[in-house]
Amino acid sequence: MRHRVSGKKLGRNTGQRAGLRRTMVKQFFTNERMQTTRAKAEFIRGEAEELITIAKKSAQADDAAKVHARRQVAARLGGAPEVVKKLFDDIGPRYTNRSGGYTRMFHLGPRIGDAADMVILELVEE
């Protein structure tokens, strides 16, 4: 039973999960859409939406809070200054009038090799 157990392990240890999440979120923000398995898409979806919310809220903040938000996001992404810049300059302001639900998943069906559920995860356009 998985009652009150949060998160997905994806058959990996802690370091591998953290690296996978960081890499996939960076790729997602770089390309603004990605094709992956349903389990991995659900795994990174929450993290991506949290980072977009941080970027969106920092637009109305003072200078110190803007710097703090950028450093928080950079720490969670493991550096990647070009991704942080794109997130704060392009992606965050795009969703100022939206209160959540920045991503969408399209189901593609099973993958040929192992029948894993495939999806396309993309940013919602307004």
N, C-alpha and C positions, 0 to 999 in steps of 0.2 A: 504494500500500500504506500502511496506517495502523499499521504495527507500532510499538508503544511510544509512541504519540501519545496523550496523555491529554486529556480534556475535549472539549467540543463547541463549535463556533464559531457555529452557528446563522445563518450569513450576516451577521454583525454585526462591527463593530470592537470593540476592547477596552472602551471606555467604554460603548458601547451594551449589551454583554453584562453588564457589571457593574451597570448601571442596571436592566436587565431582571431579573437574578437578585435584586437587592435588593427591587424592587417585588413580584415574584412570591412571594418568601419571606414578605414582610410580609403580603400578601393571604392566603397560605396559613395563616399562624398566626392571622390575624384571623378567618377563616371556618372553619378547620379542615378544609376540603375545597375543591377547585376542579376545574373542567373545563377541560382544555387539551390541546394536542397531546402525543403520546407523547415527542417529542424535548425539548420544554420541560419536561415532567414529570421526565424522566430528568436533565435539566440542573439542576433545583433540588432534587431529592430528596436528594442527598448533603449539600448545604449545610444543608438543613432538619434532617436527622438529626444532623449535627454540632452544630448549635445546641441541639437538644434534649438531647444528651449533655452539653454544657457546663452547661445549666440543671439537669439531673438530678444531676450530680456536685457542683455547688456547694451543694446542700442539706446535705451532710455536712461542708462546709468551714468554716473559721473566718471571722470577719467580713471580714478583709482579702481573703481569697480570694473571698468572695461579691461584694464590690464590684468586684474585678478581673474576675470572670466577667461581671457585668452590663455593665461598660464594654467588654469584648471583644465581646460580642454587640451592644451598641448601635453600636459602630464598624462592625461588619459589616453591620448593617441600616441604617446611615445615620441614626442617631437613633431616632425612633419610640418614645418612652418608654412609650406604652400597649401596644405590641406586646411590648416587653421585659418589662414588668410581667406581662402575661398569660403569657408564656413561662415566667418563673421562678415565678410564683405558682400557675398552673393546669396548664399542659402538662407542665413538667418533673417535678413530684412525682407525676403520674399514672403515670409509667413507672419508678418506683424499682425494681420487681422484674423489669423487662424489660431484657435485655442488648443490645438493638438491634432493628432492624426496626420502627420506629415508624410507618412509612407503608405504604400499600397502594395499588396501581393496579388499577382496573377498566377493562378495554378496552371501548370503546363501538362501535368500527367506524370506517369512513372518514367524514370530513366531506363533505357534499354538494358544496360548491363546488370544492374542490381535492383531494379524496380523501386528506387528511392523516389519519393515525391519531389518533383522539380517545380520551382516557382521563379517568377521574375519579381524582384523587390525593386521598387522605384519610388522616387520622390513625387509627391502629388503636385501637379501644376495648377496654379490658380489663374 
